[in-house]
Amino acid sequence: MKKGFTLIELLAVIIILASIALISVPLILNVIEDAKKGAFKIRHME
């Protein structure tokens, strides 16, 4: 029995990881931006 992965399996994993990154990175950046805006509002309420 051969050990290792085929090129197709590696490409499939890379595509899946890239898809997850494309979805999650903008969401994370929005959360960070909202947190910064909230902190700014709290600081300027005082």
ABEGO torsion letter per residue (X at the ends): XBBEBBAAAAAAAAAAAAAAAAAAAAAAAAAAAAAAAAAAAAAAAX
